[in-house]
Amino acid sequence: MNCTFNLKTPNDSGLSLIYLKAYFKNEGRRFVYSTGEHISPKDWDYDNKQPINLNGRTKQAENHRALKRQLDRYSLFFIDTIQNYKLTNREIIISDIKNDFDIEFKRTKSISSKFFEVYDIFLEEKRNDYTDEGNSPTTIKRYEYNKKLLFEFQEHRNKRLHFNQINKTFYNSFVNYCINDRIKPHSANTIRRNVGLMKTFLYWALENNHTYKSDFQKFKAPKSQQTDEVALTLKQVQEVFDFDLTKNERLEKVRDLFVFGCATGMRYSNYSKVAKKDIENGVIKVRDKKNTDKALEVPLNDFSIYVLKKYDYSLPRISNQRFNDYIKEVFKLLGYDEDVKKTIKIGKDIIEQINPLYERISSHTARRSFITIMKNKKIPDKVIMSYTGHKSLEVFNKYYKPNNEERKDFMQTVWKIGEVPLKKVN
């Protein structure tokens, strides 16, 4: 009786599943078990039944040694299992051996071919984390979106995703997809966040023995950049507020929610759910959906009161995704269709994206506009931050987006002839 390893599809040009096979010569029986590991047939040593190039310092050699260690776990466990059966005079039954393997390798069995099943296990664990460090609903939604993004990338490549494919080539291809191949390209900051979420999942998979690959630890997400997103002026918010949408109830509701966001400075997850019970003495009092440790207190004003009364303190319920689609329609009708260039840096590459202005409007534009309008009105940062819930001045200031006209006005306001004595020009 001996065991060895064979490829399921040795003639394929892609990856092949590796099986452990053991033969009981005297009994004419055999035990076959999927290791869940994959390798390219060209990288397999058919004589020694193991990966080639096990020596050296190359990345391939490191990966092949790691794979060899994983395969050794299977062969050693088989030898130990059979030895124990013999020592205890236990009958060797193939189904019993398989059950033993299922128990021992329950976390690695066929895992590489079931990448998204493992992601579902990860998600379920995150959802059920009730410790103080547990994940907020917003974070869970981001993990869910990250899974969707990886699935879209798999469909785009038309190639099934496996853990043992997570390497530098995969990473570069994934980032390129996010920037150049999606219908809605991601910004550097969005890519940075999604890469971070993906690495969190992969660290979890490594720690829980779902993979032996650790290449992802060297993935460096694009550096966070000062975004050049849109912020509206108070005059523009007034124009949006006054725009006649009575013949389109769907867009009217979206517009009203957007104005409410501009007038409160809250995140969409907070301001879209404000109800009458949250109003106390002219102040909106709610827990931050993103960080439930934060209690937000936002005074009402003419705009926010108007919208609340219009809907009898029961604001329209629209998903964030649909809201972001619909609000672009509103601003397209308003004529925000001039082309705007956006520049992002990924590694050493400078990538320019040109889109109509209305495509740059989202639910977050409202929060950014609120902060910019308030700062331009010389409201102290601490007061504004008490409304928005920001604790970090660095993060808060990233929301400040004065437009070109405002920047010109600021310059002219200070640098006036007569304000400072000038030398005579000879």
C-alpha positions in Angstrom: 0.0 0.0 0.0 1.4 3.4 -1.0 0.1 6.9 -1.8 1.0 9.3 -4.5 -0.3 12.4 -6.2 -1.8 12.8 -9.7 -3.2 15.6 -11.8 -6.9 15.4 -12.7 -6.4 17.0 -16.1 -2.6 16.6 -17.0 -3.2 17.7 -20.6 -5.0 21.0 -19.9 -3.3 24.3 -20.7 -4.7 25.9 -17.5 -4.6 24.7 -13.9 -5.2 21.1 -12.9 -6.6 19.8 -9.6 -4.2 17.6 -7.6 -5.5 14.3 -6.2 -4.0 12.0 -3.6 -4.3 8.3 -4.7 -3.5 5.2 -2.6 -3.6 1.6 -3.7 -4.3 -1.4 -1.6 -2.6 -4.0 -3.8 -3.7 -7.2 -2.0 -7.3 -6.0 -1.9 -7.7 -4.4 -5.3 -9.0 -1.2 -3.7 -7.9 2.4 -4.0 -8.5 5.6 -2.1 -8.8 8.8 -4.1 -9.1 12.2 -2.4 -9.0 15.8 -3.8 -6.4 18.0 -2.1 -8.2 21.1 -3.4 -4.8 22.3 -4.6 -4.1 23.3 -8.2 -1.0 23.6 -10.4 -0.2 24.1 -14.1 0.7 20.7 -15.7 3.9 22.3 -17.1 5.0 22.9 -13.5 4.5 19.3 -12.4 7.2 16.7 -12.0 5.5 13.5 -13.3 8.3 11.2 -12.2 8.5 12.3 -8.6 4.8 13.3 -8.4 5.5 16.8 -7.0 6.0 20.4 -8.2 9.1 21.2 -10.2 11.7 23.8 -9.3 11.6 23.3 -5.5 15.1 24.9 -5.0 16.2 28.5 -5.3 14.9 31.9 -4.2 12.5 32.6 -7.1 8.9 33.4 -6.3 7.9 30.2 -8.2 10.2 28.1 -6.1 8.8 29.6 -2.9 5.2 28.9 -4.0 6.1 25.3 -5.1 7.8 24.6 -1.8 4.7 25.9 0.0 2.5 23.6 -2.2 4.8 20.7 -1.5 4.4 21.2 2.2 0.6 21.2 1.8 0.7 18.0 -0.2 3.0 16.4 2.4 0.3 17.1 5.0 -2.1 14.8 3.0 0.4 12.0 2.5 1.6 12.0 6.1 -1.9 12.0 7.4 -2.8 9.1 5.2 0.2 7.1 6.5 -0.6 7.9 10.1 -4.3 7.0 9.6 -3.5 3.6 8.2 -0.9 2.9 10.9 -3.5 3.8 13.6 -6.1 1.5 11.9 -3.6 -1.4 12.0 -2.5 -0.7 15.6 -6.1 -0.8 16.8 -7.0 -3.8 14.6 -9.6 -1.6 13.0 -11.0 -2.7 9.6 -9.7 -0.4 6.8 -12.8 0.9 5.1 -12.5 3.5 2.3 -15.5 5.5 3.4 -14.1 5.7 7.0 -10.7 7.0 5.7 -12.5 9.6 3.7 -14.4 10.7 6.7 -11.2 11.0 8.7 -9.8 13.2 5.9 -12.9 15.3 5.8 -12.5 16.0 9.5 -8.8 16.7 9.3 -8.9 18.9 6.2 -12.4 20.4 6.5 -11.0 23.9 5.9 -8.8 23.1 3.0 -10.8 20.5 1.1 -11.5 21.7 -2.4 -11.1 25.3 -1.1 -9.2 26.6 -4.1 -12.0 25.9 -6.4 -14.5 27.4 -4.1 -13.1 30.9 -3.5 -16.5 32.6 -3.1 -17.8 29.9 -0.7 -14.9 30.7 1.6 -15.8 34.4 1.2 -19.3 33.6 2.3 -18.0 31.9 5.5 -15.9 35.0 6.1 -18.9 37.3 5.7 -21.0 35.2 8.0 -18.3 35.4 10.7 -18.1 39.2 10.3 -21.9 39.6 10.5 -22.0 37.5 13.7 -19.1 39.4 15.4 -20.8 40.9 18.5 -17.6 41.9 20.3 -16.8 45.6 20.9 -14.6 45.5 17.9 -17.4 44.1 15.8 -18.1 45.4 12.3 -20.6 48.2 11.6 -23.4 47.6 9.0 -21.5 50.0 6.7 -18.3 47.8 6.9 -20.3 44.7 6.3 -21.8 46.3 3.1 -18.3 47.1 2.0 -17.2 43.5 2.4 -20.3 42.4 0.5 -19.5 44.9 -2.3 -15.9 43.7 -2.4 -17.1 40.1 -3.0 -19.3 41.4 -5.8 -16.4 43.3 -7.3 -14.2 40.2 -7.2 -17.0 38.2 -8.8 -17.3 40.8 -11.6 -13.6 40.6 -12.1 -13.8 36.8 -12.4 -16.6 37.2 -15.0 -14.5 39.8 -16.9 -11.5 37.5 -17.1 -13.8 34.5 -17.9 -11.5 32.5 -15.6 -12.5 31.0 -12.3 -10.8 32.6 -9.3 -8.6 30.3 -7.1 -6.6 31.2 -4.0 -3.4 30.0 -5.6 -3.8 32.5 -8.4 -3.6 35.5 -6.0 -0.2 36.8 -7.0 1.3 40.0 -8.4 0.0 39.3 -11.9 -3.5 38.9 -10.4 -3.2 42.1 -8.4 -2.0 44.2 -11.4 -4.8 42.8 -13.5 -7.4 43.5 -10.8 -6.3 47.1 -10.4 -6.3 47.7 -14.1 -9.8 46.3 -14.3 -11.0 48.7 -11.6 -9.5 51.7 -13.4 -9.9 51.0 -17.1 -12.4 48.2 -17.7 -15.4 48.9 -15.4 -18.3 50.9 -16.7 -17.9 53.1 -13.6 -14.1 53.4 -13.0 -12.9 53.5 -9.5 -10.8 56.4 -8.0 -7.4 55.7 -6.4 -9.0 56.1 -2.9 -11.8 53.6 -3.8 -9.2 51.1 -5.1 -7.2 51.6 -2.0 -10.2 50.8 0.2 -11.2 47.7 -1.8 -7.6 46.4 -1.9 -7.5 46.8 1.9 -10.8 44.9 2.3 -9.6 42.1 0.0 -6.3 41.8 2.0 -8.3 41.5 5.2 -10.3 38.6 3.7 -7.1 37.0 2.5 -5.3 37.3 5.9 -8.4 35.7 7.4 -8.3 32.9 4.8 -4.6 32.3 5.5 -5.0 32.3 9.3 -7.9 29.8 9.0 -6.1 27.4 6.7 -8.1 28.1 3.6 -5.0 29.0 1.6 -1.2 28.7 1.9 -0.5 31.6 -0.5 0.8 34.7 1.1 1.8 36.8 -1.9 -1.1 39.2 -1.1 0.9 40.5 1.9 3.1 42.5 -0.5 0.2 44.1 -2.4 0.6 47.9 -2.0 -2.7 49.8 -2.6 -2.5 53.1 -4.4 -1.7 56.0 -2.0 -4.6 57.9 -0.7 -5.1 61.1 -2.7 -6.7 64.4 -2.2 -9.9 63.9 -4.3 -11.0 66.4 -6.9 -14.7 65.7 -6.4 -17.5 68.2 -6.7 -18.9 70.5 -4.1 -21.8 72.9 -4.7 -22.1 76.5 -3.7 -25.1 77.7 -1.7 -26.4 79.4 -4.8 -26.3 76.1 -6.7 -28.0 74.3 -3.9 -30.8 76.9 -4.1 -31.0 76.3 -7.9 -31.4 72.6 -7.3 -34.0 73.2 -4.6 -36.0 75.5 -6.9 -35.8 73.3 -10.0 -39.3 72.2 -11.1 -39.6 68.4 -11.0 -43.3 68.1 -10.2 -43.9 66.1 -13.3 -41.3 63.5 -12.3 -42.1 62.3 -8.7 -39.1 59.8 -8.7 -36.5 62.5 -9.4 -38.3 65.0 -7.2 -37.9 62.7 -4.2 -34.2 62.2 -5.0 -33.7 65.9 -5.4 -35.4 66.6 -2.0 -33.3 64.0 -0.3 -30.1 65.5 -1.8 -31.0 69.0 -0.7 -31.7 67.6 2.8 -28.2 66.1 2.8 -26.7 69.5 1.7 -28.5 71.2 4.5 -27.5 68.8 7.3 -24.0 67.6 6.3 -24.9 64.0 7.3 -23.9 60.8 5.5 -26.6 59.3 3.2 -27.0 56.4 5.6 -27.9 58.8 8.3 -29.9 61.6 6.6 -32.0 59.2 4.4 -33.5 57.6 7.5 -34.3 60.7 9.7 -37.8 60.5 11.1 -40.0 62.6 13.4 -38.8 60.6 16.5 -35.3 61.9 15.8 -36.3 65.6 16.1 -35.9 67.1 19.5 -36.1 70.9 20.2 -35.3 71.7 16.6 -32.3 69.4 16.5 -31.8 66.1 14.7 -30.4 63.6 17.2 -29.3 60.2 15.8 -26.6 57.6 16.2 -24.1 57.5 13.4 -24.8 54.4 11.2 -21.1 54.1 10.4 -19.9 54.4 14.0 -22.6 53.8 16.5 -20.3 55.3 19.3 -21.0 58.7 17.8 -24.1 60.6 18.7 -24.9 63.2 16.0 -26.8 66.4 16.8 -27.6 68.6 13.8 -29.7 71.7 14.2 -32.5 72.2 11.6 -32.6 75.1 9.2 -35.0 76.5 6.6 -34.1 73.9 3.9 -34.1 70.8 6.2 -37.4 71.8 7.9 -39.0 72.4 4.5 -38.1 68.9 3.2 -39.2 67.2 6.5 -42.6 69.0 6.5 -43.1 68.3 2.8 -42.9 64.5 3.5 -44.6 64.8 6.9 -41.3 63.8 8.6 -41.3 60.5 6.7 -38.6 60.9 4.1 -38.6 58.8 0.9 -36.7 55.5 1.2 -34.3 54.9 -1.7 -31.3 52.6 -1.7 -27.9 54.4 -1.9 -27.1 52.8 -5.2 -30.4 53.9 -6.9 -30.0 57.3 -5.3 -26.6 57.8 -6.9 -28.0 56.7 -10.3 -31.1 59.0 -10.1 -29.3 62.1 -8.8 -27.1 62.1 -11.9 -30.4 62.3 -13.9 -31.4 65.3 -11.9 -28.2 67.2 -12.6 -28.2 66.2 -16.2 -31.6 67.9 -16.5 -30.2 70.9 -14.7 -27.6 71.2 -17.4 -24.5 70.1 -15.5 -23.1 68.5 -18.6 -19.7 70.2 -19.2 -16.7 67.9 -19.4 -14.6 67.6 -16.3 -11.1 66.1 -16.2 -10.1 63.9 -13.2 -6.5 62.8 -12.7 -5.5 59.9 -10.6 -2.1 58.3 -9.9 -1.7 54.5 -9.7 1.9 53.6 -9.0 3.9 55.5 -11.5 1.1 55.9 -14.0 -1.0 59.1 -14.3 -4.5 58.3 -15.5 -6.9 60.9 -16.8 -10.6 60.5 -16.9 -13.0 62.9 -18.6 -16.6 62.8 -17.7 -19.7 65.1 -17.8 -20.0 67.0 -14.5 -23.4 65.3 -13.7 -21.7 61.9 -13.6 -19.5 63.2 -10.7 -22.6 63.9 -8.5 -23.4 61.4 -5.8 -25.0 61.2 -2.3 -21.6 62.2 -0.9 -21.6 65.4 -2.9 -24.2 66.7 -0.4 -22.0 66.2 2.6 -19.0 67.7 0.8 -21.1 70.7 -0.3 -22.3 71.3 3.3 -18.8 71.4 4.7 -17.5 73.6 1.9 -20.4 76.1 2.2 -20.0 76.4 5.9 -16.3 76.9 5.8 -16.7 79.6 3.1 -19.1 81.3 5.4 -16.3 81.4 8.0 -18.0 79.0 10.4 -15.4 77.6 12.8 -14.2 74.0 12.0 -15.1 72.8 15.5 -18.7 73.9 15.0 -19.0 72.2 11.6 -17.3 69.0 12.9 -19.8 68.9 15.7 -22.5 68.6 13.0 -20.8 66.2 10.7 -19.3 64.0 13.5 -15.7 64.2 12.3 -13.1 63.7 15.0 -10.1 64.1 12.8 -9.3 67.5 11.3 -7.2 65.9 8.6 -10.1 63.8 7.4 -12.6 66.7 7.8 -10.5 69.0 5.6 -10.5 66.6 2.7 -14.2 67.4 2.3 -13.4 71.1 1.7 -13.7 71.8 -2.1 -13.8 75.5 -3.0 -14.5 75.9 -6.7 -12.5 78.0 -9.1 -14.7 81.1 -8.7 -14.5 81.0 -4.9 -10.7 80.6 -5.1 -10.5 83.6 -7.4 -12.7 85.6 -5.0 -10.6 84.7 -2.0 -7.4 85.8 -3.8 -9.0 89.2 -4.9 -10.4 89.7 -1.4 -6.9 89.7 0.2 -4.6 91.1 -2.6 -6.1 94.5 -3.2 -4.1 97.6 -4.2 -4.3 100.0 -1.3 -4.4 97.3 1.4 -0.6 97.4 1.6 1.6 100.3 0.7 3.4 99.7 -2.6 6.8 100.9 -3.8 6.7 103.4 -6.6 7.7 102.0 -10.0 10.4 104.1 -11.6 
